[in-house]
Amino acid sequence: MQDPGYSTAIGAFSIVEMLYGSSLLAVVGAGEQPSLSPRRLCLFNTRTGAAIKEMNFLTSILAVRVNRKRLIVILQEKTYIYDLNKLKMLDAIDTVPNTKGLCAFSPSLDGCYLALPASTTKGSVLVYNVMERHSHGQIDAHRSPLAAMVLSSNGMYIATASEQGTIIRVHLVSQATEQSYSFRRGTYPSTIYSLSFGPSLRLPDILIATSSSGSVHVFCLGLLINQRSQRSNSLLGSMIPDSISDAFESAHHHVRHNAVPAGVKSCAMIHSVEIVTSTSPTSPATASRVSMFIITYNGYFQEYSLSISQMNEPSWSLEREFNLFRTASDTMIDS
């Protein structure tokens, strides 16, 4: 029998954040009724159906992030850090006005970083170590204000996009002041809705992005790192700045046009990355298959797969698609 999961019909929520695949949910109401205030955070156990803790704030909660040790609550001009086990506040960070609730949080306890906007006029990022509770540094990533950012699973890399949306940059967090890699999404401005690294605990070899154009972009970070290493060992490569050569390297970029309706906000994540290495001694090239999930704000779930051949030829496939609202209503009727 298929696991029916968990569902409730007590009202509308603006934020639902899960601790990995556990029964712990952090939920924030959409404000349609007093018990579901956008200023109240409720930690909820789906297994018992009971509220564990309710926390009230002076202004609306814009984002919530959680891992096994820390709970992060983002307000417009304040960010709170809590010990998840004791639910004790550890720190409060004053921030620039963050009306979109932009943030990035690493689930790794070894590289447990929180990234927040550091400016409202340019794309600067404040990186904060939430375990040791101190500022790690600031990254000046873009000339325009930030639109999206994400940290890799191990906390080693951060990807950012500005409101222009033409260039996506990836920085090594340990070298917070230095630019690492640049990817050109397109020539014309577009709003980047989401960024997601592959699930690798070591080098994040794939980065994906969704945008207001309705396209899904896949960037092969692992391939770029390997090529840069080879290029830096050559005489010509050592004279060409990486930021110049990387931004015009289209071989690392694969696009699925019209994956979702243009203008519909979407969120994507990489489910898995499979690498297939050739056993031929004369052809050591590798092929890969990327599986990704996309949820659109008009209620659709999609699963795409991208196969990249040894000749770097992409092949896209829509594996499944269904309406989440219709599925939820059907489940409620059946129950």
Secondary structure, 3 states (H helix, E strand, C coil): CCCCCCCCCCCCEEEEEECCCCCEEEEEECCCCHHHCCCEEEEEECCCCEEEEEEECCCCCCEEEECCCEEEEECCCEEEEEECCCCEEEEEEECCCCCCCCCEECCCCCCCEEEEECCCCCEEEEEEECCCCEEEEEEEEECCCEEEEEECCCCCEEEEEECCCCEEEEEEHHHCCCCCEEEECCCCCCCEEEEEECCCCCCCCEEEEEECCCCEEEEEHHHHHHHHHHHHCCCCHHHCCHHHHHHCCHHHEEEECCCCCCCCCEEEEEEEEEEEECCCCCCCCEEEEEEEEEEECCCEEEEEEEEECCCCCEEEEEEEEEEHHHHHHHHHHHC
